[in-house]
Each structure stands twice: as C-alpha cells, then as structure tokens.
Amino acid sequence: MAGSGETVSNKHVLFKNYVSGFPKESDMYVATTPTELKVPDGCSNGVLVKNLYLSCDPYMIVLMRKSIDPRTFTSYTPGSPIRGYGVGKVLDSRHPGFKEGDFVWGTVGWEEYSLITSFQPFFKIQDTDVPLSYYTGILGMPGMTAYFGFYQVCSPKKGERVYISAASGAVGQLVGQFAKLMGCYVVGSAGSKEKVDLLKNKFGFDEAFNYKEEPDLNVALGRYFPEGIDIYFENVGGKMLDAVLPNMRSRGRIAVCGMISQYNLDKPEGVFNLMTVVYKRVRIEGFVVTDYYDQYPKFLDFVLPCIREGKIKYMEDVSEGLENGPAALVGLFSGQNVGKKLVVVARVSLNVLA
C-alpha cells in the first residue's frame, strides 16, 4: 500500500449522465487521475481513505436519476465518481476521531482513494475478528436496515407469520434469520430455484418460492399463509405489495424498506387493494436506516455474538476489481447477485473467523 504524501494514480468509476429506465454499464466509465496521499492543506477535519470494499445497493439507481427530491436525496453529478457505502483504511487524517491505520466504513466515492469531508455516516471499525467486507453488509447499512426494520418497525412477537420479498438479498436474508431467532414462521420469495434453495437450506426459512413461477401471487401467498400474514417486510412493491394486502391478518404490520420493482419504471405501478388496510387495521410504515445510526452500538451488541456463535449465516457475492464495478451494480437490477453484492478494490490480511 502506498505511503502517505506520495502521489499515485487514482482509478475512479465516474457517472456519465442521468438515466431513465434500467441503468447500463455505459452510464458509468472508468478514468484515472493523480492523487496525493495526504489531506490537502486547509481541509480541516478531512480524512483520506484507501478504499477496500464497495457496496452495491438498490438505492443507488435512485441517485442516478435527476428528478428526485433534493430534500431527501442528492443525485450523482455527471463527470464525478458515483458514491456508496464502502470499507477503507485511513491513510491520513486531520479529524480527531480517526487516525492513520484505522479501518472505517461509511459513504465513499467509487475510487481507489477518497477524501472524506462529510461524516454522516462514517464509523470507525472496532471489531476486526470478522471479515472487513462484512461492514458493507451484515455489519453495515444492510444489516442495520434488517435489524431496526424488523425489531423496531415490525414489533414482532413469537409465533407470528412473517413474509419477506427479495428474501435472498443483503437485507432479506438477515430479516428471515432474525425472525427465526424470534420463533416466527418465515416464508421468503426470490427469483430463481438457486435462491429459493438457499433460503430454505442455508438461511433456515420455513418455506420459500420463486415468484416468477407463480401465475397468481395472491393465490401463492394464500397457499403459504392460509391463516394470513402478520408481518410483511417489503422490498419489492408493485404487484407484490398488491397481492400481500388481501393476505394480511388483522392488525398486521408492513415495514417498507424498498420497492426494487419500481425503481426502473418511468411510470410506477398502482396498488389497488389499499382498502384492506382499513378493514384489517394494517399498519404500513416506511423507514430510512439513517434514522437509527445513533443506535449502532446496540446493533453490534446483538449481531456480533450471533455471527461469532454461528447463529446467523451470511452470503456475499463478490466482484473483483474497481473496473468491474459498473457491471456489478447493473447486475443488481436483473437479479444476478446471490447474497450481498460487493466490489473488492483491494484486500488486506487480517486474522478473522473462518
């Protein structure tokens, strides 16, 4: 790894222009620029990071569009690196909370080296007996999304019936296992036989089905939930949500994490069964994980022992090399990933759990 103060070539994945419909690899391109490995003079509190792992997440397509609410999201800037969650090592710091050699995770540019000047969110990694890549997933934003979405938004009770869409992804695989730890009956849906088998045989779901093979989602849900659904963890939206609503039990809860089926549509699909929310007193609540970042230590206190004791299984889908980042991100929207999708920029050797 290059030393502090040295000038090196910095490879970036740059955003070409705003998209509509499905993103393409050509909406991004790779370029290099010289970068001095030190925080520039006059940049108080800046931190220079060598990026190691980059996270591919569905929300990133939203940032590739121009017509979004600037009060909620800030679009990518054409000609600049795309941004996302990543794990890195501090090379130089003028921030009192970070020092050279620290491992960190938070929002970084898709590039080999990032200068960090905004620290919401940005966390120092204290526990390195688990793989550093886990901080892009189970120990990072997706893990927190699953934990707080399930335990706080859904308010689960032992024995309840839980349904999770997009269940083999970074968030869904964890929600299902949290629900099993609570003693719930858990069913997940995914888009291939391979993913369905993983849900049942690796992640311990009671049942799972391939939604692409179901001509009528309403009928399918009735088959797996003859007494109805207490909790639905929503990752898909559209037709899936419309089929779930009539199958909810009285006073059921729906945690809206995302709606990946809608992200690439110029005109979102309508939902027509909303009156069942009234009849069945169903609570639907959207949430954003950033609201819970102040509770990160509480999350770690729960999840780290589960990992160390083997109570939670976790699966990653890894692409090697920053130049393969665009293909990795685009593949996310056609269901190519199996597990948490991430890009390896560089590796470090640590003594971690097998």
Helices and strands as residue ranges (DSSP letters): E 7-15, G 25-27, E 28-36, E 47-55, G 58-64, E 83-93, E 103-109, E 113-116, E 122-124, G 132-136, H 141-148, I 149-153, E 161-164, H 172-181, E 185-190, H 193-201, E 207-210, G 211-213, H 217-224, E 229-234, H 239-244, G 245-247, E 248-256, G 260-262, H 275-279, E 283-286, G 289-295, H 296-308, E 316-320, G 322-324, H 325-331, G 332-334, E 340-344
